[in-house]
Amino acid sequence: MLPTPARRSVRPLPVHWSATVTDFRSDPRADQLDHLLEEAQQADPEAAAGLYRQISALLDDFLRDFPQADELEDVRASMDYNLGNIHSARGELDQAEICYRRALPRQQQLVEQHPESAEYRNHLARCRFNLGNVCLSGKRNDEAAAHFFEAQELWAALIEADPLPAYRHDLARAHFNRAYVLTNPRECIHEYRQAQEIWENLLEEMPDWPEPWYDLGRSYFNLGITYQRRQSLDNAGKAFRRAVPAFEKLVTLRPDVPAFQQDLLHALDTVCQDYLRQRRVGEALATYLRATRWREQFATASSDDPRPWLALGQGHLQFIEDVLFHANRADDAGPLYRRAIMAWQKALAIRPDDETRHMLAVTWFDLGIRCWESQLWDEAEESYRRALALWEELSQRHPQDSRFARQLAATHNQLGLVYRDIGLFGPAERHLRQAIALRQEQAAAAPEDQAVATSLGGGLCNLGNVLLDRQEFEASRQHYEQSVVILETVLAQTGSRPLTESYLKNARAGLVEVERCVARGPLRLSIAASTLAPRPPGPPPRTSGPAETLYDQADQLRASGQDSAALEVVEQLLAADRRSAPGWYLRGLILGRFLDDKGEAFEPFDRERTEQAVESFTEALLIDPDFYEARLYKGIALRRLAEAAQTHLRALSDLATSKLGEELAREFLVPSWRYFRGCLGRAQEALERASQLRPDEPAPREELSRLEELSRG
């Protein structure tokens, strides 16, 4: 980071003169000088420059007449000093240097004549400091170092007599700038350390002074760069880490300065890269998230600009790809996908844009894959369904953009895989058939596109797997055979392709499995499926007064046990507004038999109706993912499905073992086991999320305890 710049604020000018210039006050030109001085105090830099020149010319005249007026000499030097600052701010360094050098001998003479004057010595030190900066800008580092050293000496002497905070701060700045221009690394490090010690002591006394925090952060950052150049990388990392809290404090004190925000983010990014260099991925991720929280705060402050949010979303995806996947830390990607999703949503709220919608869908899709691979089936399903809705909308608006149709097919395929994993073979088949239909259309439109053909072959194989699970052997064989033909054709035309070869291997294995199953025949067993279960308690109605809305009408009917009538009313509500999260939630309560608040009666358990309740709760959560009650009751409904599935699985297991033997029984029970496992896992996800939404509510924790007992059984 650059050295401390010249002080460009003007030096205060006298309003009242001391007795040493009483003779001057009798001069008829005195009123003109007073007027110019007052005007210069209020002027902007451009106007002030002209005024300083007028004042300087007038002072030169008076000094010829009043050569002993030291205060006039000081004001004359101040004119040159202030003009130097103005030229320096404009980048007119030659003119700035002329002005500073013109001020120096006057200031030096005043110090020699008045050695007791702290003010004169302070003025001289500042002029030396600013002249050092001009030399530094001209790459005359040795001259700059000499001027910074002279300033250090002056301020150190002032501090001995009177350790004012301003003197100490300026002394530290002189050490900082001298460190910047020195070529000897040891001397450079020493100067940075001197500056840091002064600032740290100063900030213990004055912790809310922004400038020292800024300079302290820069000094540690520059010290880190110095260590890097010496290949002392561990020390460099420590210095960079020390810079971060200083910049964080600075930004807290001055949240209105974008440059300070950028310095903080630059320091955090540097620390993150240093951790990655050491392969300390966990600490790099923690630092990246620390920077992310600040970036989110800064982006929120830029309420009408989507670009910070777009940069955040892209940065998260890049970090996942370049760091987490490369380090085999895919399990850590979930939180970053969720933050990327929030960033895309924030950008869309400011400026709706279809490309951003596409990126949002891509991120939902990628999060779905991550959750599916981690067996977080509930979140995987919701993620894929959100991506699906976006790509359906985009493909309708942009039918010529093949990206959207291809992603739509891929999402249907992934949903099919999720539903197969949790034993919902009907939805699995439906989504896989939709994926195949879309890919067949794409293959017909682009017959030379081998990626589309490979995806079509893979989808046919996936559908063959589901049909085989359902013991539909002939249909399964047909889909495997179609898959094999397509994939073999692709390989014949393109040569080796790992993904195509993997799909082909699976399809051929599926054909072998079909023949084995046909040879042994279908496994058919049935048991009495009726199970009695206590009806669960439902929440009280939202209002007990007159029902003024369809929602309240349906809610009161539900709470009074009139579920059929309640369902009719809630269907009217949803017909009017399909985006009503409360409407879908209420529909889930009714279908799940969450009626009155007692829920004591035993009744036959209705699996199909409870699954519909889960679907209704899911619809509510797709609209409002933070809907606590929908999360809670979805978890309870899934827990009830898991209980019923476990009871059914136990009974079926005993029957299958006695009728088929242990080996065939295990094979026969796989679909039922998947369904039980899926209900159990999804219930846990829903209840844990509900607990996160309202940590103080006991209901989710109580339900999770019941779920733990169920999993042990």
N, C-alpha and C positions, 0 to 999 in steps of 0.2 A: 504494500500500500504506500502511496506517495507520502513525502514528508509533510510536516505541518506547514501550511501556506503562510505567506506574509499576512500580518495584521493589516486589513484594508479599511478598517473603520478610521474616521478622522480623529486626530488627537484633539481633545477639548481645547477651545480657545478662551482666552480671558474675557470676562465681562467687567470685572472690577480691577483696577490697576493699583499697585502698591505705591508707597511713598517715593520709591526710587524713580518713578516716572512722572512726578508731579509737574516738572517743567514741561514735559511733553504734553500734558493735558491742557496747558495754556495755549498750545499751538492751534491756529484756526483750522488746521486739517484734521484735528482729532475727531471731530464729529463724523467726518467722512469714513475714517478708519473704524470707528465704533459701528457705524451702519453696515459696512462691508463684513465685519466680523460676525455680527448678528445674522446677517443674511447667509453667510457661509455655513453657520451652524445648522440652518434649516434646509439647505439646498441638497438636491440629489447630486450624485458624483459628477455628472456631466456639467451641470451649472457650477458646482463647487470648484471645478478645475479652473474655470475662467476667473472666478472670484479670488482664488488663491494667488493667481498671477497678478491680479490688480493689487491685492494686499501686499504681496512681495515687493512690487515696484514701489508702493507707497512707503513700506518699511525701510527699503534701501535709502530712500530720500531722508527719512527721519533719523536713521542711524548715522548718516553723515553729520546731522546736526546734533544728535544726542548719542555719541559713541559709548557712553558709560551705562546706557540703559540696558542692563542684562535681560530684563524681562522682554524687551523688544527683540533682543537677539534670539531668545528662546522661541518667541512667536515666529520669527523669521525662519528659524530652523524647522519649526513645525509646518510652515507652509511647504518647504521642500519635502519634508517627510510625507505629508498628506498627498502632495502631488505625485510622489513616488508610488504611494499605494494605489492611486487612481491609474497611473500608467501600468503598474504591475497587473492590476485587475483586467485591464484591456489587452494584456499580452504585449505591451510596448516596453519590452525589457530594457532596451538601450536607454530610453528616456527615463525609466524608473531608476536605473543605476546612476544616471547623471544627477537626478534629484537627491537620492540617498547620499551620494558622495559629496554633494554640495552641503547637505545638512550636517554631515559628520564632523568637520572641523569646528563648526560653530558649537555643536553639542559637546565636543571634546574640550573646547576652551571653557565652556560654562562649568563643566565638571571640575576642571583644574582650578577655576576661580572660586568655585563654591563646593568644595569637597564634602561639606556636611549635607548637601542637598540630595535627598533620595530621589526626588522628582527628576532632576537633571540626569542622574546616573541611569534611571529607568528609561528615560527617553533615548539615551545613547545606546543602551542594551537593545532596545527594540529596533533601532535603526540598524545596528550591527546584524541583528537576526534577519531583518528583511533584506538587507544587502546580501547576506549569505544565501537566501532563497533565490535572489536574482542570479547570483553566480552559479548556483546549482542548476537552474533552468538552462543556463548557457553551457552546462557540462564542464564548468571550471571547478571541479570538486575540491581541489586543494585550497583554493581561495575561499570557497564556501566553508570548508571545515575550520579555517582560521577565523572567519567572522563568527561562526557559531561558538567557537571556543572563547572568543572575546566576550560574547554575550553571556556565556556561562559564568565567566569570572565576575562580570559585573553583577549578575543576579545573585550569585553565591555570596558576594560581599553584602549585598542589600539584605539577604535573608539572615546573615549573622547579626545584623543590627535590628532587624524587624522582620520576623518570618511571616509576612503577609501571604495569604493563599495565592494571590495573583502572581507574586514573585516566584513562589515555589512551582506554580503551574508553568510559568514561562521558562524557568530553569529546566524543568523536565522536557519541555518542547525543544529546547536547545540541545539537550542530550539526544533526543530522538532524531532530530535533523542531522546532527553530526554523525550519529550511527549510520544514517542513510548514505552519507558520502564517503565514509572511511573505507579503505580497501583492505585493511588488515582485519580478518575475521574476529580475532581475539578482542581487538579494540572496539570493533563494532558491537560485539556481544556485551562487552562491559558497558558501553554507552546505553544500550537498550535496558540493561539491568538497572543502571542508575535512574533512568527515567521511570521505570516501573516502580521502583522503591518509593520514589517521591510521590507518584500518583496514588499508589496504594495507601500510603500514610495520609495523604490529603483526603482521599475518599472515605477513610474511616471517620474523619472529622466532618466531612460535607458529602454525605452519600447521595444527595439529590442534585449534584452539580453535573450536568450532562457532558460538558467538554472533556473533563479528565477521563470519564468512562470511554468516550470516543477514542481519545489518544492512547489510553491503556490497552484497549482492544487492538488498535493498529500496531502498537509496539510489540505485543505478543505475536501477532500475525507475522510482522516483519522479522521478528526473532526466529520464528519457525522457518521462514524462507532462508535466512542466513544459515541455520543449521542444515537445511536441505542441501545448500550449495557445498557444505563441508561433508556431505554424506553422513551426517549425524542424525539419522532418520528418527530414532527413538526420541531424541531431544526435540526434534522438529515437531513430532506428533504431540508431545506434551505442551509445547508452546502454542500450537494451533488450538488445542483444547482449552488453554487458559484464555484465549481470545474470546471464545464463545460467550461465557457468562457476562463479560464486560459489554459486548455488543447487545446482549439480551437486556441488560439493565438500561443501556442507552436507549434502545427502542421503546422500552417501557416508559422512560422519562420523556422521550420525544417521538411519539408515534406518528407525527405529522411530517417526518423528513424521509422521503423515499431513499435517499442515498444511504442513510443509516440502515434501513431495511436490507438494502443490497449488500452492505458490508457484513451484516449478520449472516445472511444466506450464503455468501461467499465463504465465510469462515466455517459454517456448518458443512457445506459441500466439501471443503478441503479436508475437514476432519473425517468425513465419511470416506473419501478416497484414500486417506491414510490408513484407515481400518481395513479397507479392501486390499490395499497393498500388503498388509500383514495377514490377510485371509481371516480376519476376525469379523466374519459375516454378521454374527449376531449384534455386535456393537455398531457395525456399519448400518444395519437395519434400524437399530434404535436411534441413531443419529439422523438417518434419513427421515424417520417419522417425526423426530423433533423439528427438523427443518420444515416438514410438511405442515405441522401444526401452525408454525409461523406463516408459511405461505398461504394457508387457508385464512388466517386472520387478516393478512394484508389484502387478499383477494376479496374478502367480505367488505373491507373498507372501500374498495373500488367497485361500488355497487352497480355501476352502469357499464362496466367493461368486462366482457366475457373472456378476454385473452388470458388473464392469470389462471382462470379455471381450466381453460383448454390446455394450457401449458402443464398444469398439475396433472390432468388426466393422462396426457401423453407421457409425462415423466414417470408416473406410476407404472404404466405398461412397460416402459423401457427398463425400469429398475427390475421388474419381475423377470423380464426376458434376459437382461444382461447379467444380473447378479444372482437372483434367487434360483432360477432354473440352472444356471451355469454351476452354482455351488450345491446343487441337489437339495435345495431348501424350498421345494415347491409347497410344502405344508405351510410356509409362512406367507404364501401369496394371497390367501383369502382376504385378510384385512386391507391389503393394498388394492385389490380388485374393488372392494367395497368403497374405498376412498376415491378411486377413479370414477366409479359410478356416481358418487355424490358430486364430483367435479363436473362431469358431463351434464348432470341434471341442473347444477347451478348455472352453467353456461347457457343451457337451453332456456332457463327461466329468464335470462337477460336478453338473449337473441336467438329465437328459434331457427334452427338450421338443420337440413336433412343430413348433411355430412356428419354433424355432431350426433344426431339421432342414430346414425349408422354406427358410430364409435361407441355409443352407449349400448347398442344391441350387441356389438362385438364383445364388450366387456362383460355384459350379463352372460353371454354364451361361454366365455372363458371361465368365468366364476362357476358356471354350471358344471363344466368339465372338472374343475378343481374339486368341487363338492362331491361330484359323482365318484371321482377316484378316491375320495376320503370317506365314502359311504355316508355322506350327509345328504341323504336322498331328498329330504323335504326341501332344503334350500336349493338343491340342484333342480328339482322340479319347478320351484318358483322362479329361479333364475332363467331357465330355458323358456318358460312361458312368457316372461317379460320380453325376452329377446324375440320370441315368436311374434308377439303382438306388434313390436316395432317393425320387424321385417315384412310382416303382412301389409302394414300401412305403407312402407316404403316401396315395396314391389308393385303395389297398386298405383302409386303415384309416379313411379319410374319403371314402367314395364320393359324399357329397353336396356336398363342397367342390370346385367346378368348377376352382379354381386349379390343383390338382394334375394333373387330367386334361389341362388345356390345356397346362401346362408339359411334361407327358409327351409330348404330340404334337409340341410345338415341338422337344423334344430329339431325338426320332426324326428329324424333318425335318433338323435341323442335322447329325446323324450321317450322314444320306444325302448331304448336300452335301460333307462332308469326304471320304467314301469315293469320291464321284465325282471329286473333285479329284485323288485319288491313284490313280485308275484301277482301283479295286476296285468294279466295277459291280454284282456280285452283292449284296454287303452294302449298297450304296447303294440298290438297288431294294427290298431287304427292309425297310430302315428307312423309306423313303419310303412304301411301301404301309402300314406300320403307322401312320405319321402320318396318312395319308389316312383309314384306317379309323376312327381315334379322332376325327378332325374330322368325319367324316360322322355319327358317333353324337352328337357335340356339336351339330351343325347340326340334326339331327332333334329333339333335346331343346330347342333354343332357336332356332327358325327366324327370329326377328326379330333375332338377334345378328349384326350385319354384320361384326364383327371376326372371328368364327368363320368366316363365309362367305368373307371375304377370305383368311384363312389356308388354308382348304380349296382355294380357287382357286389360290393360290400353290403349294401342295403338289402339285396336279395338274400344274401347269406344270413343277415340278422333276422329277417322275417322267417327264413327256414328254421332258425333256432327256436323262435317262439312257437311256430307250428309243431315242431318236434316236442317241445315242452307240453303241448296240449294233446299229444299223441295223434295228431293228424298227419300220419306218415306219408301218404301219397302227395298231399299238398306240399309238405316239407321237402320231399325229394325233388319235386318240380322246381322249387325255388333254388335249391342247391345246384341243380343241373344248369339252370339259367345263369346262375352266378359263375359257375365253372367255365361255361362257354365264353362269357363276356371277358372274364379275367385272363383266360388263356389267349384270347384274341389280342388283348392289350399287350401282354408280354411278348407275343409273337411280333408285334409291330414296334415295340419300344425297347426290347431287351430287359435287362434286370431292373426291377423297381421294387424296393423293399416292401412298401405298403401293399402293392398289388399282390406280391408273392405271399404276404401274410394273409390277406383276404382269401386267396386261392387255397392256401393250406387249410384254413378254417372250413371253407366250403367242401373240400374233399373229405375232411374229417367228418363233416356233417353227413355226407352221403354214406360213409362207412357206418356211422351210428344209426342211420335210418335202417340200413339192411340188418343190423343187429337187432333192432327193436322189432322189425317186421318178423324176423325169424322167431323171436320168443313170444310175439303177440302183445297186444295192448294189456296194460295193467288196469283192471277195473275193480274197484271196491267201493262200497257205499255204507254209511252208517247213519243212524238217525241224527239229523242235524239240529233239531230243536233244542235250544239251550235257554234256560231261565236265568235272568239276570236282574238285579235290582235297578229300577229306573233311577237315573242320576238326578240329583237336585238341580234346578235351574235358578238363574238370578231373578230377583224380584222385578216386576215391570218398571219401566222407566218412570212412569207416572201412574198414580192411582186415581187421579181426577178424570174429568171428561176427556174422552179420546178425540183430540182435535185433528190428528193426522192419521194417515193409513198405518204408519209405523206404530203409533200408540195403540191403535185399534187392534192390530195383529199381536202386539206385545201383550196386551191385556188378555186376549183370547188364549194365547200360549200359556200364560201364568195361571189361567183358570182351568187348564187341561183340555181345552177345545182345540186340539192341534190341527184337525182337518180344516175347520173354519179359519184358523190363524194362517194356515198355509195358503188358502185361497186369497186372503187379503194381501199377504206379503208378495204373492206372485203379481198382483195388480201393481204394487209398489215398484217391483223390479221391471215390469213392462214399461212403466213410465220413465224409469231411470236405471239403466243397467250398470251405471257406475256408482251406485249407492252402496258403499261399504257397510253401513249399518243394516241395509236391507238384506244383503247376503249373510251377514252375521245372524240376523234374526231367523232367516231361513234355515241356517245351520242349527240353531237352537231347537227349532220346531222339528226338523227331521231327525235330530239326535235325541229327541224325547227329553230335552232339558226343559221341563215344563214348570210345575210349581216348585217352591223352595224346599219341599220335604223329600220328594223322590224316594219314597220307601217301598212302594209296591214292586213285587216281582212280576216280570212279564217276559214273554219269549223275546229273545234278542234278535233283532232284525239287522243282519249284516249289510244288506244292500242299502237300506235306508241310512244306516250309520255312515257308510261310505259316501253317500250323497251329502250327508251333513259335513263330512270332512272336505268334500269338494266345495261346498258353499263357504265354509270358513276360509278355504284357500282363495276363493274369488274375492272375499273381503280383504284378505291380506295382500293380494296383488294390487289392489287399489290403495290400501293404507297399510304398509308393512309394519307400522308401529301400533297397530290396533291391539291393545293388550288383551281385551276380553276374547277377541277372535283367536289369538294365539293360545290362550288358556284353554278354551273349550275345544279347540282343535286337538290340543294335546290330550285332553280327557277323552274325547271321542276315539282317538287313535289308541289310547290305553285300553279302552273297552274292547276295541277290535282285537288288540293283542291278547287280551284275556280270553276272549271267545276263540281266537285262533289257537291258543295254547291248549285249551280244553279239547278242541277238535283234533289237534295234532296228537295229543296223548292217546285219545281213543282210537284214532286211525292207526297210530303206530302199533298198538297192541294187536289190532286186527290184521294189519299187513304182515307183521312178523309171524303170526300164527298161520296165515294163508299162503304167504309168498316166500317165507324164509328171510333171514336177516339181510342178505345182499340185495335181493330185489326190493325188499321193504325200504331200504335206505334210498334206492333209486326212485321208488314210487313217491316217497315223502318229500323229495326235493322241492316241488312247487309249493307245498303247504308250508314247509320250513321257510322258504323265501318270503312268503306272505307274512308269517308271524314275525320274522326278523325285521321286515320292512315296517310293519306297524309299530313294533317296539322302538326301533331307531328313530322313526319320524316323530313318535310321541315324545321321546326324550328331547329331540331338537326343539319341538314346539314349546315344551314346558321350560326348557332352559332359556329360550329367547324371551318367554313371558317373564321369567324371573329377572332377566337382565333389564327388561322394560320397567319393572316395578320391584326393585330389590326388597322393599319393606313388606310386600304382600306375602302372607304365609301360604296361600293356596298353591302356587306353583311348586314350592318346596315340599308340601305335603303330597302332592301328586307324584313328584319325582321319587319320593320315598316309596310310595306304592309301586311305582314302576321298577325300582330296584329290587323289591321283593319278588315281583313278577319275573324279572330276568334271572334271579337266582333259582326260581322254581322250574 
